[in-house]
Amino acid sequence: MSKLIKIRAYEYAELNDKAKDNFIHSMWDMPFEAETGEHDDEGNMIIEYDYFGEWDLEEQIDFCESNDYLFNKYGKLIGHLEEKDDE
């Protein structure tokens, strides 16, 4: 038997500093790769790594909004719990 429950979800901008720190900490293991457009001495493309925690707050908010991230009050992603009607 399934039950319908309500869960309070927050956008990144609504989180307190501790919750934001928790999410930033979880993102350190997932850097974003970016090609620089330059090549090394062997002709290989140089790739730089960009980290969510190094971005300013506005960039972090924009990233989370564009990816429709929802969080619990502790900064854990909970968007995967969302169920939408197919109407």
PDB file of N, CA, C and O in Angstrom:
ATOM      1  N   MET A   1       0.839  -1.168   0.000  1.00  0.00           N
ATOM      2  CA  MET A   1       0.000   0.000   0.000  1.00  0.00           C
ATOM      3  C   MET A   1       0.892   1.242   0.000  1.00  0.00           C
ATOM      4  O   MET A   1       1.809   1.355   0.814  1.00  0.00           O
ATOM      5  N   SER A   2       0.626   2.146  -0.891  1.00  0.00           N
ATOM      6  CA  SER A   2       1.420   3.369  -0.950  1.00  0.00           C
ATOM      7  C   SER A   2       0.729   4.489  -0.179  1.00  0.00           C
ATOM      8  O   SER A   2      -0.491   4.489  -0.008  1.00  0.00           O
ATOM      9  N   LYS A   3       1.529   5.435   0.278  1.00  0.00           N
ATOM     10  CA  LYS A   3       1.007   6.581   1.008  1.00  0.00           C
ATOM     11  C   LYS A   3       1.506   7.851   0.338  1.00  0.00           C
ATOM     12  O   LYS A   3       2.624   7.898  -0.175  1.00  0.00           O
ATOM     13  N   LEU A   4       0.693   8.848   0.348  1.00  0.00           N
ATOM     14  CA  LEU A   4       1.071  10.146  -0.160  1.00  0.00           C
ATOM     15  C   LEU A   4       1.530  10.994   1.016  1.00  0.00           C
ATOM     16  O   LEU A   4       0.779  11.209   1.967  1.00  0.00           O
ATOM     17  N   ILE A   5       2.774  11.475   0.944  1.00  0.00           N
ATOM     18  CA  ILE A   5       3.301  12.317   2.010  1.00  0.00           C
ATOM     19  C   ILE A   5       3.763  13.643   1.415  1.00  0.00           C
ATOM     20  O   ILE A   5       4.049  13.740   0.221  1.00  0.00           O
ATOM     21  N   LYS A   6       3.830  14.647   2.257  1.00  0.00           N
ATOM     22  CA  LYS A   6       4.325  15.957   1.838  1.00  0.00           C
ATOM     23  C   LYS A   6       5.726  16.145   2.386  1.00  0.00           C
ATOM     24  O   LYS A   6       6.015  15.806   3.534  1.00  0.00           O
ATOM     25  N   ILE A   7       6.589  16.690   1.545  1.00  0.00           N
ATOM     26  CA  ILE A   7       7.966  16.975   1.941  1.00  0.00           C
ATOM     27  C   ILE A   7       8.246  18.431   1.607  1.00  0.00           C
ATOM     28  O   ILE A   7       7.990  18.877   0.489  1.00  0.00           O
ATOM     29  N   ARG A   8       8.762  19.161   2.561  1.00  0.00           N
ATOM     30  CA  ARG A   8       9.106  20.559   2.315  1.00  0.00           C
ATOM     31  C   ARG A   8      10.400  20.596   1.491  1.00  0.00           C
ATOM     32  O   ARG A   8      11.412  20.009   1.874  1.00  0.00           O
ATOM     33  N   ALA A   9      10.345  21.289   0.367  1.00  0.00           N
ATOM     34  CA  ALA A   9      11.497  21.396  -0.522  1.00  0.00           C
ATOM     35  C   ALA A   9      11.914  22.857  -0.638  1.00  0.00           C
ATOM     36  O   ALA A   9      11.082  23.764  -0.624  1.00  0.00           O
ATOM     37  N   TYR A  10      13.217  23.060  -0.751  1.00  0.00           N
ATOM     38  CA  TYR A  10      13.779  24.401  -0.811  1.00  0.00           C
ATOM     39  C   TYR A  10      14.601  24.568  -2.082  1.00  0.00           C
ATOM     40  O   TYR A  10      15.202  23.615  -2.576  1.00  0.00           O
ATOM     41  N   GLU A  11      14.619  25.782  -2.601  1.00  0.00           N
ATOM     42  CA  GLU A  11      15.555  26.119  -3.661  1.00  0.00           C
ATOM     43  C   GLU A  11      16.876  26.487  -2.992  1.00  0.00           C
ATOM     44  O   GLU A  11      16.910  26.789  -1.799  1.00  0.00           O
ATOM     45  N   TYR A  12      17.946  26.461  -3.751  1.00  0.00           N
ATOM     46  CA  TYR A  12      19.274  26.717  -3.190  1.00  0.00           C
ATOM     47  C   TYR A  12      19.342  28.071  -2.476  1.00  0.00           C
ATOM     48  O   TYR A  12      19.929  28.183  -1.400  1.00  0.00           O
ATOM     49  N   ALA A  13      18.745  29.082  -3.075  1.00  0.00           N
ATOM     50  CA  ALA A  13      18.790  30.426  -2.500  1.00  0.00           C
ATOM     51  C   ALA A  13      18.101  30.495  -1.139  1.00  0.00           C
ATOM     52  O   ALA A  13      18.394  31.392  -0.349  1.00  0.00           O
ATOM     53  N   GLU A  14      17.204  29.575  -0.858  1.00  0.00           N
ATOM     54  CA  GLU A  14      16.463  29.573   0.410  1.00  0.00           C
ATOM     55  C   GLU A  14      17.201  28.856   1.541  1.00  0.00           C
ATOM     56  O   GLU A  14      16.813  28.977   2.703  1.00  0.00           O
ATOM     57  N   LEU A  15      18.243  28.123   1.221  1.00  0.00           N
ATOM     58  CA  LEU A  15      18.965  27.346   2.229  1.00  0.00           C
ATOM     59  C   LEU A  15      19.780  28.254   3.137  1.00  0.00           C
ATOM     60  O   LEU A  15      20.241  29.314   2.714  1.00  0.00           O
ATOM     61  N   ASN A  16      19.958  27.835   4.391  1.00  0.00           N
ATOM     62  CA  ASN A  16      20.861  28.574   5.271  1.00  0.00           C
ATOM     63  C   ASN A  16      22.304  28.227   4.900  1.00  0.00           C
ATOM     64  O   ASN A  16      22.545  27.333   4.089  1.00  0.00           O
ATOM     65  N   ASP A  17      23.249  28.932   5.493  1.00  0.00           N
ATOM     66  CA  ASP A  17      24.665  28.755   5.124  1.00  0.00           C
ATOM     67  C   ASP A  17      25.165  27.341   5.382  1.00  0.00           C
ATOM     68  O   ASP A  17      25.926  26.799   4.581  1.00  0.00           O
ATOM     69  N   LYS A  18      24.748  26.739   6.486  1.00  0.00           N
ATOM     70  CA  LYS A  18      25.185  25.369   6.805  1.00  0.00           C
ATOM     71  C   LYS A  18      24.688  24.382   5.753  1.00  0.00           C
ATOM     72  O   LYS A  18      25.439  23.500   5.336  1.00  0.00           O
ATOM     73  N   ALA A  19      23.441  24.516   5.319  1.00  0.00           N
ATOM     74  CA  ALA A  19      22.884  23.627   4.298  1.00  0.00           C
ATOM     75  C   ALA A  19      23.600  23.836   2.960  1.00  0.00           C
ATOM     76  O   ALA A  19      23.875  22.874   2.243  1.00  0.00           O
ATOM     77  N   LYS A  20      23.899  25.093   2.628  1.00  0.00           N
ATOM     78  CA  LYS A  20      24.657  25.365   1.395  1.00  0.00           C
ATOM     79  C   LYS A  20      26.035  24.725   1.474  1.00  0.00           C
ATOM     80  O   LYS A  20      26.506  24.137   0.500  1.00  0.00           O
ATOM     81  N   ASP A  21      26.685  24.837   2.629  1.00  0.00           N
ATOM     82  CA  ASP A  21      27.999  24.207   2.809  1.00  0.00           C
ATOM     83  C   ASP A  21      27.920  22.694   2.631  1.00  0.00           C
ATOM     84  O   ASP A  21      28.819  22.092   2.043  1.00  0.00           O
ATOM     85  N   ASN A  22      26.859  22.079   3.130  1.00  0.00           N
ATOM     86  CA  ASN A  22      26.686  20.630   2.955  1.00  0.00           C
ATOM     87  C   ASN A  22      26.605  20.260   1.479  1.00  0.00           C
ATOM     88  O   ASN A  22      27.217  19.282   1.049  1.00  0.00           O
ATOM     89  N   PHE A  23      25.851  21.039   0.699  1.00  0.00           N
ATOM     90  CA  PHE A  23      25.740  20.736  -0.725  1.00  0.00           C
ATOM     91  C   PHE A  23      27.058  20.995  -1.440  1.00  0.00           C
ATOM     92  O   PHE A  23      27.482  20.194  -2.273  1.00  0.00           O
ATOM     93  N   ILE A  24      27.707  22.106  -1.120  1.00  0.00           N
ATOM     94  CA  ILE A  24      29.004  22.409  -1.735  1.00  0.00           C
ATOM     95  C   ILE A  24      29.980  21.268  -1.461  1.00  0.00           C
ATOM     96  O   ILE A  24      30.697  20.832  -2.361  1.00  0.00           O
ATOM     97  N   HIS A  25      30.008  20.791  -0.236  1.00  0.00           N
ATOM     98  CA  HIS A  25      30.893  19.679   0.124  1.00  0.00           C
ATOM     99  C   HIS A  25      30.595  18.445  -0.738  1.00  0.00           C
ATOM    100  O   HIS A  25      31.519  17.766  -1.186  1.00  0.00           O
ATOM    101  N   SER A  26      29.324  18.158  -0.968  1.00  0.00           N
ATOM    102  CA  SER A  26      28.969  16.979  -1.774  1.00  0.00           C
ATOM    103  C   SER A  26      29.355  17.148  -3.240  1.00  0.00           C
ATOM    104  O   SER A  26      29.523  16.160  -3.955  1.00  0.00           O
ATOM    105  N   MET A  27      29.494  18.383  -3.689  1.00  0.00           N
ATOM    106  CA  MET A  27      29.813  18.642  -5.099  1.00  0.00           C
ATOM    107  C   MET A  27      31.310  18.614  -5.395  1.00  0.00           C
ATOM    108  O   MET A  27      31.689  18.623  -6.566  1.00  0.00           O
ATOM    109  N   TRP A  28      32.165  18.582  -4.391  1.00  0.00           N
ATOM    110  CA  TRP A  28      33.612  18.590  -4.627  1.00  0.00           C
ATOM    111  C   TRP A  28      34.066  17.353  -5.392  1.00  0.00           C
ATOM    112  O   TRP A  28      35.091  17.398  -6.072  1.00  0.00           O
ATOM    113  N   ASP A  29      33.340  16.270  -5.298  1.00  0.00           N
ATOM    114  CA  ASP A  29      33.707  15.037  -5.994  1.00  0.00           C
ATOM    115  C   ASP A  29      33.264  15.034  -7.449  1.00  0.00           C
ATOM    116  O   ASP A  29      33.522  14.073  -8.173  1.00  0.00           O
ATOM    117  N   MET A  30      32.600  16.098  -7.886  1.00  0.00           N
ATOM    118  CA  MET A  30      32.068  16.141  -9.254  1.00  0.00           C
ATOM    119  C   MET A  30      32.463  17.437  -9.964  1.00  0.00           C
ATOM    120  O   MET A  30      31.619  18.306 -10.179  1.00  0.00           O
ATOM    121  N   PRO A  31      33.746  17.572 -10.331  1.00  0.00           N
ATOM    122  CA  PRO A  31      34.146  18.794 -11.032  1.00  0.00           C
ATOM    123  C   PRO A  31      33.559  18.835 -12.444  1.00  0.00           C
ATOM    124  O   PRO A  31      33.213  17.803 -13.019  1.00  0.00           O
ATOM    125  N   PHE A  32      33.457  20.030 -12.980  1.00  0.00           N
ATOM    126  CA  PHE A  32      32.986  20.233 -14.342  1.00  0.00           C
ATOM    127  C   PHE A  32      34.213  20.412 -15.233  1.00  0.00           C
ATOM    128  O   PHE A  32      35.077  21.242 -14.949  1.00  0.00           O
ATOM    129  N   GLU A  33      34.285  19.631 -16.310  1.00  0.00           N
ATOM    130  CA  GLU A  33      35.407  19.737 -17.234  1.00  0.00           C
ATOM    131  C   GLU A  33      35.120  20.814 -18.270  1.00  0.00           C
ATOM    132  O   GLU A  33      33.992  20.950 -18.745  1.00  0.00           O
ATOM    133  N   ALA A  34      36.152  21.578 -18.613  1.00  0.00           N
ATOM    134  CA  ALA A  34      36.010  22.607 -19.645  1.00  0.00           C
ATOM    135  C   ALA A  34      37.282  22.628 -20.482  1.00  0.00           C
ATOM    136  O   ALA A  34      38.385  22.716 -19.943  1.00  0.00           O
ATOM    137  N   GLU A  35      37.125  22.549 -21.801  1.00  0.00           N
ATOM    138  CA  GLU A  35      38.277  22.649 -22.690  1.00  0.00           C
ATOM    139  C   GLU A  35      38.684  24.112 -22.771  1.00  0.00           C
ATOM    140  O   GLU A  35      37.838  25.001 -22.862  1.00  0.00           O
ATOM    141  N   THR A  36      39.997  24.349 -22.738  1.00  0.00           N
ATOM    142  CA  THR A  36      40.497  25.725 -22.757  1.00  0.00           C
ATOM    143  C   THR A  36      40.638  26.261 -24.177  1.00  0.00           C
ATOM    144  O   THR A  36      40.754  27.470 -24.375  1.00  0.00           O
ATOM    145  N   GLY A  37      40.628  25.374 -25.160  1.00  0.00           N
ATOM    146  CA  GLY A  37      40.880  25.789 -26.536  1.00  0.00           C
ATOM    147  C   GLY A  37      42.364  25.776 -26.872  1.00  0.00           C
ATOM    148  O   GLY A  37      42.757  26.042 -28.008  1.00  0.00           O
ATOM    149  N   GLU A  38      43.189  25.461 -25.870  1.00  0.00           N
ATOM    150  CA  GLU A  38      44.638  25.405 -26.061  1.00  0.00           C
ATOM    151  C   GLU A  38      45.098  23.946 -26.043  1.00  0.00           C
ATOM    152  O   GLU A  38      44.399  23.061 -25.551  1.00  0.00           O
ATOM    153  N   HIS A  39      46.287  23.724 -26.592  1.00  0.00           N
ATOM    154  CA  HIS A  39      46.849  22.375 -26.645  1.00  0.00           C
ATOM    155  C   HIS A  39      48.195  22.348 -25.935  1.00  0.00           C
ATOM    156  O   HIS A  39      48.915  23.346 -25.905  1.00  0.00           O
ATOM    157  N   ASP A  40      48.526  21.189 -25.362  1.00  0.00           N
ATOM    158  CA  ASP A  40      49.829  21.035 -24.731  1.00  0.00           C
ATOM    159  C   ASP A  40      50.884  20.736 -25.792  1.00  0.00           C
ATOM    160  O   ASP A  40      50.578  20.742 -26.984  1.00  0.00           O
ATOM    161  N   ASP A  41      52.121  20.476 -25.374  1.00  0.00           N
ATOM    162  CA  ASP A  41      53.230  20.244 -26.302  1.00  0.00           C
ATOM    163  C   ASP A  41      53.023  19.015 -27.177  1.00  0.00           C
ATOM    164  O   ASP A  41      53.610  18.911 -28.253  1.00  0.00           O
ATOM    165  N   GLU A  42      52.187  18.080 -26.718  1.00  0.00           N
ATOM    166  CA  GLU A  42      51.934  16.856 -27.484  1.00  0.00           C
ATOM    167  C   GLU A  42      50.682  16.967 -28.347  1.00  0.00           C
ATOM    168  O   GLU A  42      50.287  15.999 -28.997  1.00  0.00           O
ATOM    169  N   GLY A  43      50.060  18.139 -28.355  1.00  0.00           N
ATOM    170  CA  GLY A  43      48.878  18.355 -29.183  1.00  0.00           C
ATOM    171  C   GLY A  43      47.565  17.960 -28.529  1.00  0.00           C
ATOM    172  O   GLY A  43      46.520  17.984 -29.178  1.00  0.00           O
ATOM    173  N   ASN A  44      47.603  17.605 -27.276  1.00  0.00           N
ATOM    174  CA  ASN A  44      46.373  17.232 -26.560  1.00  0.00           C
ATOM    175  C   ASN A  44      45.652  18.480 -26.056  1.00  0.00           C
ATOM    176  O   ASN A  44      46.278  19.441 -25.610  1.00  0.00           O
ATOM    177  N   MET A  45      44.328  18.441 -26.138  1.00  0.00           N
ATOM    178  CA  MET A  45      43.530  19.562 -25.637  1.00  0.00           C
ATOM    179  C   MET A  45      43.728  19.696 -24.126  1.00  0.00           C
ATOM    180  O   MET A  45      43.689  18.705 -23.398  1.00  0.00           O
ATOM    181  N   ILE A  46      43.938  20.917 -23.668  1.00  0.00           N
ATOM    182  CA  ILE A  46      44.090  21.182 -22.236  1.00  0.00           C
ATOM    183  C   ILE A  46      42.697  21.323 -21.632  1.00  0.00           C
ATOM    184  O   ILE A  46      41.859  22.083 -22.117  1.00  0.00           O
ATOM    185  N   ILE A  47      42.481  20.579 -20.577  1.00  0.00           N
ATOM    186  CA  ILE A  47      41.186  20.597 -19.899  1.00  0.00           C
ATOM    187  C   ILE A  47      41.374  21.165 -18.501  1.00  0.00           C
ATOM    188  O   ILE A  47      42.281  20.763 -17.772  1.00  0.00           O
ATOM    189  N   GLU A  48      40.509  22.103 -18.137  1.00  0.00           N
ATOM    190  CA  GLU A  48      40.516  22.659 -16.797  1.00  0.00           C
ATOM    191  C   GLU A  48      39.305  22.113 -16.050  1.00  0.00           C
ATOM    192  O   GLU A  48      38.315  21.702 -16.655  1.00  0.00           O
ATOM    193  N   TYR A  49      39.403  22.118 -14.742  1.00  0.00           N
ATOM    194  CA  TYR A  49      38.305  21.648 -13.909  1.00  0.00           C
ATOM    195  C   TYR A  49      37.732  22.824 -13.131  1.00  0.00           C
ATOM    196  O   TYR A  49      38.460  23.626 -12.547  1.00  0.00           O
ATOM    197  N   ASP A  50      36.442  22.898 -13.143  1.00  0.00           N
ATOM    198  CA  ASP A  50      35.714  23.965 -12.478  1.00  0.00           C
ATOM    199  C   ASP A  50      34.888  23.325 -11.368  1.00  0.00           C
ATOM    200  O   ASP A  50      34.260  22.287 -11.578  1.00  0.00           O
ATOM    201  N   TYR A  51      34.888  23.946 -10.182  1.00  0.00           N
ATOM    202  CA  TYR A  51      34.199  23.379  -9.032  1.00  0.00           C
ATOM    203  C   TYR A  51      33.077  24.297  -8.557  1.00  0.00           C
ATOM    204  O   TYR A  51      33.249  25.511  -8.448  1.00  0.00           O
ATOM    205  N   PHE A  52      31.938  23.694  -8.281  1.00  0.00           N
ATOM    206  CA  PHE A  52      30.765  24.417  -7.804  1.00  0.00           C
ATOM    207  C   PHE A  52      31.111  25.297  -6.603  1.00  0.00           C
ATOM    208  O   PHE A  52      30.638  26.429  -6.515  1.00  0.00           O
ATOM    209  N   GLY A  53      31.912  24.802  -5.701  1.00  0.00           N
ATOM    210  CA  GLY A  53      32.265  25.528  -4.489  1.00  0.00           C
ATOM    211  C   GLY A  53      33.116  26.761  -4.730  1.00  0.00           C
ATOM    212  O   GLY A  53      33.237  27.608  -3.845  1.00  0.00           O
ATOM    213  N   GLU A  54      33.714  26.877  -5.922  1.00  0.00           N
ATOM    214  CA  GLU A  54      34.537  28.041  -6.245  1.00  0.00           C
ATOM    215  C   GLU A  54      33.730  29.154  -6.917  1.00  0.00           C
ATOM    216  O   GLU A  54      34.228  30.264  -7.104  1.00  0.00           O
ATOM    217  N   TRP A  55      32.500  28.853  -7.273  1.00  0.00           N
ATOM    218  CA  TRP A  55      31.659  29.860  -7.923  1.00  0.00           C
ATOM    219  C   TRP A  55      31.126  30.837  -6.889  1.00  0.00           C
ATOM    220  O   TRP A  55      31.060  30.528  -5.699  1.00  0.00           O
ATOM    221  N   ASP A  56      30.742  32.028  -7.363  1.00  0.00           N
ATOM    222  CA  ASP A  56      30.099  32.950  -6.433  1.00  0.00           C
ATOM    223  C   ASP A  56      28.644  32.523  -6.233  1.00  0.00           C
ATOM    224  O   ASP A  56      28.128  31.689  -6.977  1.00  0.00           O
ATOM    225  N   LEU A  57      28.000  33.093  -5.241  1.00  0.00           N
ATOM    226  CA  LEU A  57      26.654  32.673  -4.852  1.00  0.00           C
ATOM    227  C   LEU A  57      25.660  32.784  -6.010  1.00  0.00           C
ATOM    228  O   LEU A  57      24.828  31.897  -6.199  1.00  0.00           O
ATOM    229  N   GLU A  58      25.741  33.853  -6.776  1.00  0.00           N
ATOM    230  CA  GLU A  58      24.803  34.046  -7.900  1.00  0.00           C
ATOM    231  C   GLU A  58      24.947  32.934  -8.941  1.00  0.00           C
ATOM    232  O   GLU A  58      23.946  32.452  -9.470  1.00  0.00           O
ATOM    233  N   GLU A  59      26.176  32.525  -9.237  1.00  0.00           N
ATOM    234  CA  GLU A  59      26.409  31.428 -10.185  1.00  0.00           C
ATOM    235  C   GLU A  59      25.871  30.110  -9.632  1.00  0.00           C
ATOM    236  O   GLU A  59      25.294  29.311 -10.369  1.00  0.00           O
ATOM    237  N   GLN A  60      26.060  29.892  -8.341  1.00  0.00           N
ATOM    238  CA  GLN A  60      25.538  28.673  -7.711  1.00  0.00           C
ATOM    239  C   GLN A  60      24.014  28.639  -7.789  1.00  0.00           C
ATOM    240  O   GLN A  60      23.430  27.606  -8.117  1.00  0.00           O
ATOM    241  N   ILE A  61      23.375  29.761  -7.490  1.00  0.00           N
ATOM    242  CA  ILE A  61      21.916  29.844  -7.546  1.00  0.00           C
ATOM    243  C   ILE A  61      21.427  29.599  -8.963  1.00  0.00           C
ATOM    244  O   ILE A  61      20.488  28.830  -9.169  1.00  0.00           O
ATOM    245  N   ASP A  62      22.052  30.241  -9.944  1.00  0.00           N
ATOM    246  CA  ASP A  62      21.652  30.064 -11.352  1.00  0.00           C
ATOM    247  C   ASP A  62      21.775  28.610 -11.796  1.00  0.00           C
ATOM    248  O   ASP A  62      20.890  28.088 -12.473  1.00  0.00           O
ATOM    249  N   PHE A  63      22.875  27.956 -11.413  1.00  0.00           N
ATOM    250  CA  PHE A  63      23.084  26.562 -11.777  1.00  0.00           C
ATOM    251  C   PHE A  63      21.991  25.676 -11.189  1.00  0.00           C
ATOM    252  O   PHE A  63      21.425  24.839 -11.893  1.00  0.00           O
ATOM    253  N   CYS A  64      21.695  25.854  -9.917  1.00  0.00           N
ATOM    254  CA  CYS A  64      20.681  25.029  -9.259  1.00  0.00           C
ATOM    255  C   CYS A  64      19.287  25.288  -9.834  1.00  0.00           C
ATOM    256  O   CYS A  64      18.502  24.353  -9.996  1.00  0.00           O
ATOM    257  N   GLU A  65      18.978  26.536 -10.139  1.00  0.00           N
ATOM    258  CA  GLU A  65      17.675  26.857 -10.733  1.00  0.00           C
ATOM    259  C   GLU A  65      17.550  26.275 -12.129  1.00  0.00           C
ATOM    260  O   GLU A  65      16.503  25.733 -12.480  1.00  0.00           O
ATOM    261  N   SER A  66      18.611  26.378 -12.936  1.00  0.00           N
ATOM    262  CA  SER A  66      18.529  25.864 -14.306  1.00  0.00           C
ATOM    263  C   SER A  66      18.421  24.344 -14.347  1.00  0.00           C
ATOM    264  O   SER A  66      17.937  23.781 -15.328  1.00  0.00           O
ATOM    265  N   ASN A  67      18.871  23.679 -13.283  1.00  0.00           N
ATOM    266  CA  ASN A  67      18.765  22.222 -13.203  1.00  0.00           C
ATOM    267  C   ASN A  67      17.586  21.767 -12.347  1.00  0.00           C
ATOM    268  O   ASN A  67      17.440  20.576 -12.069  1.00  0.00           O
ATOM    269  N   ASP A  68      16.744  22.716 -11.930  1.00  0.00           N
ATOM    270  CA  ASP A  68      15.553  22.418 -11.125  1.00  0.00           C
ATOM    271  C   ASP A  68      15.884  21.619  -9.874  1.00  0.00           C
ATOM    272  O   ASP A  68      15.140  20.715  -9.494  1.00  0.00           O
ATOM    273  N   TYR A  69      17.001  21.952  -9.234  1.00  0.00           N
ATOM    274  CA  TYR A  69      17.394  21.263  -8.012  1.00  0.00           C
ATOM    275  C   TYR A  69      16.485  21.685  -6.860  1.00  0.00           C
ATOM    276  O   TYR A  69      16.208  22.870  -6.676  1.00  0.00           O
ATOM    277  N   LEU A  70      16.033  20.716  -6.099  1.00  0.00           N
ATOM    278  CA  LEU A  70      15.280  20.948  -4.870  1.00  0.00           C
ATOM    279  C   LEU A  70      16.025  20.256  -3.737  1.00  0.00           C
ATOM    280  O   LEU A  70      16.612  19.191  -3.923  1.00  0.00           O
ATOM    281  N   PHE A  71      15.992  20.881  -2.552  1.00  0.00           N
ATOM    282  CA  PHE A  71      16.773  20.413  -1.416  1.00  0.00           C
ATOM    283  C   PHE A  71      15.911  20.245  -0.176  1.00  0.00           C
ATOM    284  O   PHE A  71      14.863  20.877  -0.037  1.00  0.00           O
ATOM    285  N   ASN A  72      16.372  19.375   0.728  1.00  0.00           N
ATOM    286  CA  ASN A  72      15.778  19.380   2.064  1.00  0.00           C
ATOM    287  C   ASN A  72      16.489  20.461   2.869  1.00  0.00           C
ATOM    288  O   ASN A  72      17.404  21.099   2.349  1.00  0.00           O
ATOM    289  N   LYS A  73      16.104  20.683   4.097  1.00  0.00           N
ATOM    290  CA  LYS A  73      16.667  21.795   4.869  1.00  0.00           C
ATOM    291  C   LYS A  73      18.135  21.593   5.232  1.00  0.00           C
ATOM    292  O   LYS A  73      18.784  22.513   5.728  1.00  0.00           O
ATOM    293  N   TYR A  74      18.659  20.397   4.988  1.00  0.00           N
ATOM    294  CA  TYR A  74      20.060  20.109   5.286  1.00  0.00           C
ATOM    295  C   TYR A  74      20.970  20.241   4.062  1.00  0.00           C
ATOM    296  O   TYR A  74      22.180  20.041   4.167  1.00  0.00           O
ATOM    297  N   GLY A  75      20.394  20.577   2.901  1.00  0.00           N
ATOM    298  CA  GLY A  75      21.185  20.750   1.692  1.00  0.00           C
ATOM    299  C   GLY A  75      21.341  19.487   0.863  1.00  0.00           C
ATOM    300  O   GLY A  75      22.189  19.435  -0.028  1.00  0.00           O
ATOM    301  N   LYS A  76      20.543  18.476   1.138  1.00  0.00           N
ATOM    302  CA  LYS A  76      20.562  17.236   0.346  1.00  0.00           C
ATOM    303  C   LYS A  76      19.553  17.354  -0.784  1.00  0.00           C
ATOM    304  O   LYS A  76      18.442  17.846  -0.587  1.00  0.00           O
ATOM    305  N   LEU A  77      19.949  16.896  -1.978  1.00  0.00           N
ATOM    306  CA  LEU A  77      19.031  16.924  -3.116  1.00  0.00           C
ATOM    307  C   LEU A  77      17.846  15.996  -2.876  1.00  0.00           C
ATOM    308  O   LEU A  77      18.020  14.858  -2.441  1.00  0.00           O
ATOM    309  N   ILE A  78      16.646  16.485  -3.160  1.00  0.00           N
ATOM    310  CA  ILE A  78      15.459  15.646  -2.998  1.00  0.00           C
ATOM    311  C   ILE A  78      14.554  15.678  -4.218  1.00  0.00           C
ATOM    312  O   ILE A  78      13.455  15.124  -4.181  1.00  0.00           O
ATOM    313  N   GLY A  79      14.989  16.309  -5.293  1.00  0.00           N
ATOM    314  CA  GLY A  79      14.169  16.386  -6.494  1.00  0.00           C
ATOM    315  C   GLY A  79      13.798  15.019  -7.049  1.00  0.00           C
ATOM    316  O   GLY A  79      12.776  14.881  -7.720  1.00  0.00           O
ATOM    317  N   HIS A  80      14.617  14.008  -6.777  1.00  0.00           N
ATOM    318  CA  HIS A  80      14.335  12.657  -7.255  1.00  0.00           C
ATOM    319  C   HIS A  80      13.087  12.067  -6.587  1.00  0.00           C
ATOM    320  O   HIS A  80      12.539  11.077  -7.071  1.00  0.00           O
ATOM    321  N   LEU A  81      12.642  12.660  -5.495  1.00  0.00           N
ATOM    322  CA  LEU A  81      11.447  12.171  -4.808  1.00  0.00           C
ATOM    323  C   LEU A  81      10.168  12.724  -5.415  1.00  0.00           C
ATOM    324  O   LEU A  81       9.074  12.240  -5.125  1.00  0.00           O
ATOM    325  N   GLU A  82      10.311  13.740  -6.258  1.00  0.00           N
ATOM    326  CA  GLU A  82       9.155  14.402  -6.833  1.00  0.00           C
ATOM    327  C   GLU A  82       8.479  13.507  -7.864  1.00  0.00           C
ATOM    328  O   GLU A  82       9.139  12.906  -8.711  1.00  0.00           O
ATOM    329  N   GLU A  83       7.185  13.430  -7.783  1.00  0.00           N
ATOM    330  CA  GLU A  83       6.394  12.646  -8.726  1.00  0.00           C
ATOM    331  C   GLU A  83       5.398  13.593  -9.384  1.00  0.00           C
ATOM    332  O   GLU A  83       4.641  14.287  -8.705  1.00  0.00           O
ATOM    333  N   LYS A  84       5.409  13.611 -10.701  1.00  0.00           N
ATOM    334  CA  LYS A  84       4.536  14.506 -11.434  1.00  0.00           C
ATOM    335  C   LYS A  84       3.441  13.725 -12.127  1.00  0.00           C
ATOM    336  O   LYS A  84       3.669  12.618 -12.613  1.00  0.00           O
ATOM    337  N   ASP A  85       2.267  14.296 -12.171  1.00  0.00           N
ATOM    338  CA  ASP A  85       1.156  13.667 -12.870  1.00  0.00           C
ATOM    339  C   ASP A  85       1.362  13.798 -14.372  1.00  0.00           C
ATOM    340  O   ASP A  85       1.872  14.814 -14.843  1.00  0.00           O
ATOM    341  N   ASP A  86       0.972  12.782 -15.123  1.00  0.00           N
ATOM    342  CA  ASP A  86       1.070  12.799 -16.577  1.00  0.00           C
ATOM    343  C   ASP A  86      -0.251  13.219 -17.206  1.00  0.00           C
ATOM    344  O   ASP A  86      -0.795  12.509 -18.051  1.00  0.00           O
ATOM    345  N   GLU A  87      -0.752  14.346 -16.803  1.00  0.00           N
ATOM    346  CA  GLU A  87      -2.041  14.817 -17.308  1.00  0.00           C
ATOM    347  C   GLU A  87      -1.843  15.774 -18.453  1.00  0.00           C
ATOM    348  O   GLU A  87      -2.817  16.279 -19.012  1.00  0.00           O
TER     349      GLU A  87
END
